[in-house]
Amino acid sequence: MILRDVEVGGVGGRDVRIDGGRVAAVGAGLAAGAPDQDVLDGGGGALLPGLHDHHLHLRALAATRRSVPCGAPAVQRPADLDRVLREAAARAGTGRWIRGVGHDDALGGPLDRRRLDELAPHRPARIQHRSGHLWILNSLALDRAGPVVTALAADGLLYDRDDLLHGLDPARPEEEWADVAAVSAALAACGVTGLTDATAGNDAAAARDLARWRAEGALLQHPHLLGGEGVAGARKIVLAEHDLPGLDALVAAVSDAHDEGRPVAVHAASRATVVLALAGLEAAGARPGDRLEHAAVAPPELVAWAARLGVTVVTNPGFVVAHGDRYRRDVDVEDRPWLYRGRAFVDAGVPLAAGSDAPFGPLDPWRSMRAAVDRRTERGAEMGPDERLSPEAALALYTGPATDPGGPARRVAPGAPADLCLLAVPWVEARTALTADYVAATFVAGALVHDGGTTGSDQEHP
């Protein structure tokens, strides 16, 4: 295929030839004399490297399609949550669980085993907190889950033990396949050609599932996995406020991963967990590829510490718009200036990349880019305006390689994989809006996986 009249690296009027899943040539006049059926007219739009979401949770994201929304906008007060869960209990088929997501205590009120028993007395129910680190189970769910879960969560609150719930009311294979396909299509419509699944429980079986979905066409993007044994990416280490390991235990976990030749990806959101993560990395000896996931609260001394160690930060600017109003209400005043920083990391020389953390953050990378540029919450309040990035720096958060987030941005150049995002307009126009509405086409390994209908194609695409 030849893409005719596209902008590459800020230069308009270029043609790009794709062959064997790679960019074969970039230049002027390549389309001249080519068969019409092999040419797609880009109309002068910017041709970008395909975007890579450096932190999401694919299976959890897919599962939200068959889950009950228990947060905003459906739930704004406790009475709304009561109604939503009672209706879900009435609809649930015999033997099926009620699975809810997005519960926010500030909106739906406190939720525990007792309240969930009242709302869903005849169906096993499990409701996930908006943070993703807590499941609330009713009595029937605890009975189904068994004595280990019941002992850990007598009040129905199960923290960071998703592994104990695997296999309970599993989706039928065809359901999960369809859910993954729908999520992947939504990502492709945003120009996303690769994703990093950052689920801590990822293992060899998870890697096989993603490879199968990719081979069967449900998953359009190139997958990269963080997790435990049997995955190629960094070992994921979760630091949760309610159950922090000692420094010695963290150093041992980091050292074990390094001894295996693997970097680590340390989930650290609060100030305390970022301090512990950096202390552990320093004591173990930080290595290239080590990364902090989120680093949500990073005052100047922690930014400088991360820079000194040479660790990468994978942040979530989409949280500024999606959760910023709640942060302004609930986060300690002294921490608010240091939330989900952008400019400070860049200025300090810290490699910086971004991920959606979907389903816990907004999936659309363009929405996250806008948040990185304007630093405004959903209600329009400024949050950390000194952390604003340029549109180009915001785009670069999503164009680093899967194995080197925050590294040199991938380029549209001969020999590069043909993982491409074609916009309907030149970059000078796109940078002012940063919207997925401008995504005209997405290519993965040279195959057209999304056609927004705005390209002047001379062929009928499959």
C-alpha positions in Angstrom: 0.0 0.0 0.0 1.0 3.6 -0.6 -0.3 6.4 1.6 -0.4 9.5 -0.7 -0.1 13.1 0.4 0.6 12.8 4.1 2.6 14.9 6.5 5.6 13.2 8.0 7.7 14.8 10.6 6.1 18.2 9.9 6.8 18.0 6.1 3.8 17.8 3.9 3.2 16.3 0.5 5.0 13.0 1.4 4.1 9.6 0.1 4.7 6.5 2.3 5.1 3.0 0.9 4.2 0.1 3.2 5.5 -3.4 2.4 5.8 -6.5 4.6 4.4 -4.8 7.6 7.1 -2.1 7.6 7.6 1.4 6.2 9.5 0.8 2.9 10.0 4.3 1.7 9.1 7.9 2.5 9.3 10.6 -0.2 7.6 12.6 -2.9 5.9 11.1 -6.0 5.9 7.5 -4.8 2.3 7.1 -5.8 2.9 8.0 -9.4 2.3 5.1 -11.6 1.1 2.9 -8.7 -2.1 0.8 -9.2 -5.0 2.8 -7.9 -6.1 -0.1 -5.7 -2.9 0.2 -3.7 -3.2 3.9 -2.9 -4.9 5.6 0.0 -5.1 9.4 -0.1 -4.2 11.0 3.2 -5.4 14.4 2.2 -2.5 16.2 3.8 -3.1 14.7 7.2 -0.3 14.1 9.7 1.0 10.5 9.7 2.2 9.7 13.2 3.7 6.6 14.8 0.9 4.6 16.3 0.1 5.4 19.9 1.1 3.0 22.7 -0.9 2.9 26.0 1.9 2.1 28.5 -0.4 1.0 31.3 -3.9 -0.5 31.2 -5.7 -3.7 32.3 -7.2 -5.4 29.3 -9.1 -8.2 31.0 -10.6 -5.8 33.6 -11.4 -3.3 30.9 -13.2 -5.9 28.8 -15.1 -7.1 31.9 -16.6 -3.7 32.4 -18.8 -4.3 29.4 -20.7 -6.9 31.4 -20.5 -5.1 34.7 -22.9 -2.9 36.6 -21.7 0.8 36.7 -21.6 1.7 40.4 -20.0 5.1 40.1 -20.5 8.4 38.3 -22.5 9.3 36.3 -25.0 6.6 37.1 -24.5 7.0 40.9 -24.4 10.4 42.5 -25.8 9.6 45.9 -26.4 6.5 48.1 -30.0 6.1 47.0 -28.7 5.8 43.4 -26.4 2.9 44.3 -29.3 1.2 46.2 -31.5 1.4 43.1 -28.8 0.3 40.6 -27.9 -2.8 42.7 -31.5 -3.8 43.4 -32.3 -3.5 39.7 -29.2 -5.6 38.8 -30.2 -8.3 41.3 -33.7 -8.4 39.8 -32.2 -8.9 36.3 -29.5 -11.4 37.1 -30.0 -14.8 35.7 -30.2 -17.9 37.9 -26.8 -18.7 39.2 -25.1 -15.7 37.7 -23.2 -13.2 39.8 -23.7 -9.5 40.0 -20.5 -7.8 39.1 -20.2 -4.1 39.7 -17.4 -1.6 39.1 -16.5 1.9 39.9 -17.9 2.2 43.4 -17.1 5.6 45.0 -17.7 6.0 48.7 -18.1 9.7 48.3 -21.0 9.2 46.0 -22.6 5.8 46.8 -21.8 5.8 50.5 -19.9 3.2 52.5 -20.4 -0.3 51.1 -19.8 -3.6 53.0 -21.1 -7.1 53.3 -24.1 -6.1 55.4 -25.3 -3.4 53.0 -24.7 -5.6 50.0 -26.7 -8.4 51.6 -29.6 -6.1 51.9 -29.4 -4.9 48.3 -28.7 -8.3 46.7 -29.9 -11.0 49.1 -30.5 -13.7 46.5 -27.5 -13.4 44.2 -23.8 -13.6 44.8 -22.4 -10.1 44.3 -19.0 -8.5 44.1 -18.5 -4.8 43.6 -15.1 -3.3 42.7 -14.0 0.0 44.3 -13.1 2.8 41.8 -9.4 2.4 42.8 -9.3 -1.2 41.6 -7.7 -2.4 44.8 -10.8 -3.5 46.7 -13.7 -5.9 46.1 -16.8 -5.8 48.3 -18.5 -9.2 48.5 -21.9 -10.2 49.9 -22.5 -13.3 52.0 -23.4 -15.5 49.1 -20.3 -14.4 47.2 -18.1 -15.2 50.3 -19.7 -18.7 50.5 -18.9 -19.3 46.9 -15.4 -18.0 47.2 -14.6 -20.3 50.1 -13.0 -20.2 53.5 -9.7 -18.5 52.5 -11.6 -15.4 51.2 -14.0 -15.5 54.0 -11.2 -15.4 56.5 -9.5 -12.5 54.8 -12.7 -10.5 54.3 -15.1 -11.3 57.1 -16.7 -7.9 56.5 -16.8 -8.4 52.8 -13.8 -6.2 52.0 -11.1 -8.0 50.0 -8.0 -5.9 49.2 -5.6 -6.7 46.4 -6.4 -10.4 46.1 -8.0 -10.6 42.7 -6.3 -13.9 42.2 -8.6 -15.5 44.8 -11.7 -14.5 42.8 -10.5 -16.0 39.5 -12.8 -18.6 38.1 -15.9 -17.4 40.0 -18.7 -16.8 37.5 -16.2 -16.6 34.6 -17.3 -15.1 31.3 -18.1 -17.6 28.6 -15.1 -17.6 26.1 -17.2 -16.1 23.4 -18.3 -13.3 25.7 -14.8 -12.4 26.7 -13.6 -12.6 23.1 -16.4 -10.2 22.0 -15.6 -7.9 24.9 -11.9 -7.8 24.1 -12.7 -7.2 20.4 -14.9 -4.2 21.3 -12.3 -2.7 23.6 -9.6 -3.2 21.0 -11.7 -1.6 18.3 -12.2 1.4 20.5 -8.4 1.7 21.0 -7.8 1.4 17.3 -10.3 4.3 16.7 -8.0 6.4 18.9 -4.9 5.5 16.9 -3.6 3.0 19.4 -1.4 0.3 17.9 0.1 -1.2 21.0 -0.7 -1.7 24.7 1.0 -2.7 27.9 -1.1 -4.8 30.2 0.1 -3.8 33.7 -1.9 -6.4 35.7 0.2 -7.7 38.6 -1.2 -11.2 38.2 -0.2 -11.6 34.6 1.5 -15.0 34.0 2.2 -17.4 31.2 -1.5 -18.2 30.9 -2.3 -14.5 30.5 0.4 -14.2 27.9 -1.1 -17.1 26.0 -4.6 -15.6 26.1 -3.4 -12.3 24.7 -1.4 -14.1 22.0 -4.4 -16.1 21.0 -6.7 -13.1 20.9 -4.1 -11.3 18.7 -3.9 -14.3 16.4 -7.6 -14.7 16.1 -8.2 -11.0 15.4 -10.0 -10.0 18.6 -6.9 -8.0 19.8 -5.7 -5.7 17.1 -2.8 -4.1 19.0 0.6 -5.4 19.7 0.5 -6.6 23.4 3.3 -6.2 26.0 2.9 -7.6 29.5 4.1 -6.7 32.9 3.5 -9.1 35.7 4.9 -12.3 37.3 6.4 -15.5 36.0 6.0 -16.3 32.3 5.8 -12.8 30.9 8.4 -10.9 28.9 8.1 -7.5 30.5 9.1 -6.0 33.8 8.1 -7.7 37.1 5.2 -5.9 38.6 5.5 -5.0 42.3 2.4 -3.4 44.0 2.9 -1.1 47.0 -0.5 -0.6 48.6 -0.9 1.7 51.6 -2.9 -0.8 53.6 -0.3 -3.5 53.4 3.2 -2.1 52.8 6.1 -4.5 52.8 9.2 -3.7 54.8 12.2 -2.2 53.0 14.2 -5.4 53.2 11.3 -7.4 51.6 11.0 -4.9 48.8 14.8 -4.9 48.2 14.7 -8.7 48.0 11.9 -8.6 45.4 13.7 -6.0 43.3 16.9 -7.9 43.5 15.3 -11.2 42.6 13.8 -9.7 39.5 17.2 -8.1 38.5 18.9 -11.5 39.1 16.4 -12.9 36.5 17.5 -10.2 34.1 14.2 -8.4 34.4 13.5 -4.8 35.4 10.7 -4.0 37.8 7.6 -1.9 37.5 6.7 -0.6 41.0 3.1 0.5 41.6 3.5 3.6 43.8 0.8 6.2 44.0 0.9 8.0 47.4 3.8 10.0 48.7 4.7 7.2 51.2 4.7 4.5 48.5 6.8 6.6 46.1 9.4 7.1 48.9 9.4 3.4 49.7 9.7 2.5 46.0 12.7 4.8 45.5 14.4 3.7 48.6 14.0 0.0 47.5 15.3 0.7 44.1 18.3 2.6 45.5 19.2 -0.1 48.0 18.8 -2.8 45.4 20.6 -0.8 42.7 18.2 0.7 40.1 18.8 -0.7 36.6 17.8 0.4 33.1 14.1 -0.4 32.5 13.1 0.0 36.1 9.9 2.1 36.2 7.5 3.7 38.7 3.8 3.2 37.8 1.7 6.3 38.6 4.1 8.2 41.0 0.9 10.2 41.7 2.4 12.3 44.5 5.9 13.5 43.7 7.2 16.6 45.5 10.4 18.1 44.3 12.8 16.0 46.4 11.2 12.8 45.0 11.4 14.0 41.4 15.1 14.7 42.0 15.6 11.3 43.6 13.9 9.5 40.6 16.2 11.5 38.2 19.3 10.5 40.2 18.3 6.8 40.0 17.5 7.0 36.3 14.1 5.3 36.7 11.2 5.8 34.2 7.9 7.2 35.4 4.7 6.0 33.7 2.1 8.5 34.7 -1.7 9.0 34.1 -2.5 12.5 33.0 -6.1 11.4 32.3 -6.7 11.3 36.0 -6.3 15.1 36.1 -9.5 15.5 34.1 -11.3 12.4 35.3 -10.6 12.5 39.0 -9.2 16.0 39.6 -12.3 17.5 41.1 -12.3 14.7 43.7 -8.6 15.2 44.3 -9.2 18.9 45.0 -11.7 17.8 47.6 -10.1 14.8 49.2 -6.3 15.0 48.8 -4.2 16.6 51.5 -3.5 20.3 50.7 0.3 19.8 50.9 0.1 17.0 48.3 -2.1 18.7 45.7 0.6 20.7 43.9 2.5 17.5 43.3 -0.2 15.3 41.7 0.5 13.5 38.4 3.3 15.9 37.5 4.4 16.3 33.9 6.8 19.3 33.3 8.8 18.7 36.5 9.7 15.1 35.5 10.6 16.3 31.9 12.7 19.2 33.2 14.5 16.9 35.6 15.4 14.4 32.8 13.2 11.6 34.1 12.0 9.4 31.2 8.2 10.0 31.2 5.5 8.0 29.5 1.7 7.7 30.0 -1.0 5.1 30.2 -4.7 5.2 30.7 -4.9 2.7 33.6 -8.2 1.8 32.0 -10.7 0.8 33.3 -9.7 3.0 36.2 -8.9 6.0 34.0 -10.2 7.3 30.6 -9.3 5.0 27.7 -8.9 7.8 25.1 -5.2 8.8 24.9 -6.1 12.1 23.3 -8.2 13.1 26.3 -5.2 12.4 28.4 -2.9 14.4 26.1 -5.3 17.4 26.5 -5.2 17.0 30.3 -1.4 17.0 30.2 -1.5 20.2 28.2 -4.3 22.2 29.9 -4.2 20.6 33.4 -7.9 21.2 33.9 -10.4 19.0 35.8 -13.7 17.9 34.3 -15.3 21.0 35.9 -12.6 23.3 34.5 -10.5 23.9 37.6 -6.8 24.2 37.1 -4.7 21.6 38.8 -0.9 22.1 38.8 -0.8 24.6 35.9 3.1 24.7 36.2 3.0 21.0 35.1 1.6 21.7 31.6 3.3 20.0 28.7 3.4 21.2 25.1 1.2 19.2 22.7 4.4 17.7 21.2 5.6 16.5 24.7 2.1 15.2 25.4 2.1 13.2 22.2 5.6 11.8 23.0 4.1 10.2 26.2 2.5 7.7 23.9 5.1 7.2 21.2 7.9 5.7 23.1 8.7 2.0 22.5 6.8 -0.6 24.5 10.0 -1.8 26.1 11.4 1.7 26.6 8.5 4.0 27.7 9.8 7.6 27.8 12.6 6.7 25.5 13.2 8.3 22.1 9.9 8.6 20.2 9.3 6.1 17.4 9.4 7.7 13.9 7.8 7.2 10.6 10.9 6.2 8.6 12.1 3.5 6.3 12.5 0.2 8.1 10.2 1.1 11.0 7.2 -1.1 11.7 4.1 0.2 9.9 2.2 0.8 13.1 0.7 4.2 12.2 -1.9 6.7 13.1 -3.2 8.9 10.2 -4.9 12.1 11.1 -7.4 13.9 9.0 -5.6 17.2 9.4 -2.0 18.4 9.6 -0.3 18.5 13.0 -0.4 22.3 13.3 -4.2 21.9 13.4 -4.4 18.7 15.4 -2.2 20.1 18.2 -4.7 22.8 19.0 -7.5 20.3 19.8 -5.9 16.9 20.5 -9.0 14.9 19.8 -9.5 11.3 18.6 -12.1 12.8 16.2 -9.1 13.6 13.9 -8.0 9.9 13.7 -8.7 9.0 10.1 -7.0 5.6 9.9 -4.9 3.2 12.1 -2.5 0.6 10.7 -0.9 -2.2 12.7 1.9 -4.0 11.0 0.7 -2.4 7.8 -2.9 -3.7 8.1 -5.7 -1.2 8.2 -7.5 -1.8 11.5 -9.5 1.3 11.7 -10.9 3.5 8.9 -12.6 6.6 10.2 -14.2 7.2 6.8 -12.3 10.5 6.2 -9.5 9.2 4.0 -9.7 9.4 0.3 -9.2 5.7 -0.4 -9.0 4.3 -3.9 -9.7 0.8 -2.6 -12.3 -1.0 -0.6 -10.6 -2.2 2.6 -11.5 -5.4 4.4 
